[in-house]
Amino acid sequence: SASFRTMGPMKALLGASLLCCMAVALAEVAPAPLRAARGAVFRTTRLTAPRTSFSHTLRSSVLEGGKGEAGLRLRGGQGEVAADADAAEVPAEDSPVEVADAAAAEVPAEASPVEAAAAEPPAPPSPVEVAVDALENQIMDARRSRDDFVGVLTNILLYVANAAKNPGEAKFRRVRGSNKAFQAKVAGIGIEGAVALLEACGFAAQEQPWKEGDAPELIFVLPLEADQDALIAAEASLTDRIASEKTSAADRLGELVTTQRPEDADLEELWRLSCEMRGHEDDVKGLCITTDGMVVTASRDKTLRLWGQDVVEKGTEDFTEALGGTAANPAAFNYKVGLEGHEYHVAACTHVPPSSTYPEGLVLSGSYDWTSAGEVKVPALVNVWENGMLRKSLKGHTATVSCLAPSVDGKMFASGSWDKTVRVWDMQTFETKFELKGHTAAVWALLPIEGGKLLTGSADKTIRLWDMHDGQCLGVLTGHTDCVRALAMLPDGRIMSAGNDNVIKIWSLDLAGNSLDTSCGFVLGTLAGHDHFIYTLAAAPNGDIVSAGEDRTVRIWRDSQVVCTIRHPDSVWSVGVLPNGDVVSGCADGVARVFTLSDERVAPEEEIKAFEEALANSTIGSPT
């Protein structure tokens, strides 16, 4: 079978009889690499050679001319091995006796420990290893991600490790099947395989009351007579497999994972405050930048504000106008227009570029719904603003409108909501063209792309690709382990996503339909550095990535490394990049700020000192 041949060439010096013994031993363990081969990796990515591992064979999909060609491959120290290499090394005319004589003549009198170990047949897999492979099969067959697989292993490892470290405590010997964490992170992904793995670790599924007086329910119980050594061995096996999965993932993705700057990296860039936009009375939840360089901010105070720069020349009276007793900041964004019309918190905003129909462009804003005791006091709305005036209020969503985006051609726009749907609206009639259903949790992010396509990110941990012209779902991207909160596109066409798993993923889309399953792309790499939820992403013209979130920082990434971390007094809900490359942030303290690398646009010393004092007085609260 293919699994025998992937083992590499067997040297003739082992003798014909030894070959027979090895074949019998291999037959018992052959299914493991075949099962591990289910995770497809597209070789259009920048791959590095995986570490040699018999139990983690990869299935590569070679995309040539738009057609996929799958095959099992192993990579070792000597490169790829031909499938019929075993047969090629033993001449057909040699008898078993001749081969054995040749082996006796070539084998050194004293074999090294490494050679002796290599000559021994591999040990059969343990019950835990068999159960892990079966769980992997189930999760892959259900088209779930390898992150889901690692997540289940991690949770079961927690139960096993607690029992191993606290053998005398009864509370660590019982796992409640109805526990929310167990249901969400284990049972909801692969219950059959998870139960089998718990049983392989020594737990037994029983129907019994959780506490006295309760009705019987499913409880996984570790008997008092359970073998403690076996439990410790199970913990070690799970730990090794999780580490191996993470290492294999990093190898497959080309080591784009970043947790800290290397010691030999240049010093961080010095981004400094350029100006602050004050006026909102509550969190700045969203912001957007217009084609003429104005900033629009949306707030929980029910309003939107437009901010712009005054073009003045140094030396003029306007330039030296006093603001609060200090000289005016020529780089400042000043308040221009307030947009008032929402009856409840504003959650998001976006700008529609000018067109023949709307010469000045439009601003779109989405609001929270106010529902109390089952009664909708204020419905969620999409408001359309033109020239500072409310033109239309659009109803349809039944919960908070959390994101908005116009199509690339400007003929449509999309709205995403906590009601789990996305609505596509006609830009001329403002009627709903399609209601996109498929996400199983709140929709948090939208990204229109060329060709009338739309990417949507959701709290169900997935990203979906849609056709805005017919409302059809074209594919799904999986890989995040928690809510997807932000989407953005880099100048080279790669896609970025981020969310509550604290990482940024870089994707390559497959719009030609070359995927082997329902996926519409694959991960190129993962950037780690934030300490908590990532709420927002933006791309700079030079390809830099800007991210921000619950950890009160804006981070700027270049070549997969953080080049600057900008602290804020509170959580950062939104970011954007101005045409000149400066970064804008919207903060939970109600202030929008601009940061710059340019010495010419740095804020006056008094403003910088006040900002630093605000940082010093801020404290890190509990995550929300």
Secondary structure, DSSP 8 states (H G I E B T S, - for coil): -HHHHTT----GGG-HHHHHHHHHHHHHHTHHHHHHTTSEEETTS--------TT--EEEEEEETTEEEEEEE-EETTEE--TTHHHHHS-TT--HHHHHHHHHHHS-SS--HHHHHHHS------HHHHHHHHHHHHHHHTT--HHHHHHHHHHHHHHHHHHHH-TT-GGGGEEETT-HHHIIIIIHHHHHHHHHHHHHTT-EEEEEESSTTS-EEEEEE--TT--HHHHHHHHHHHHHHHHHHHHHHHHHTTS---SS--TTS------EEEEEE---SS-EEEEEE-TTS-EEEEETTSEEEEEEE----TTSTTTT-EETTEE--TT-EEEEEEEE--SS-EEEEEEE---SS-TT-EEEEEE--EEETTEEEE---EEEEETTEEEEEE---SS-EEEEEE-TTSSEEEEEETTS-EEEEETTT--EEEEE---SS-EEEEEEETTTEEEEEETTSEEEEEETTT--EEEEEE--SS-EEEEEE-TTS-EEEEETTSEEEEEEE-TTS--SSSB-EEEEEEEE--SS-EEEEEE-TTS-EEEEETTSEEEEEETTEEEEEEE-SS-EEEEEE-TTS-EEEEETTS-EEEEES-GGG---HHHHHHHHHHHHH-------
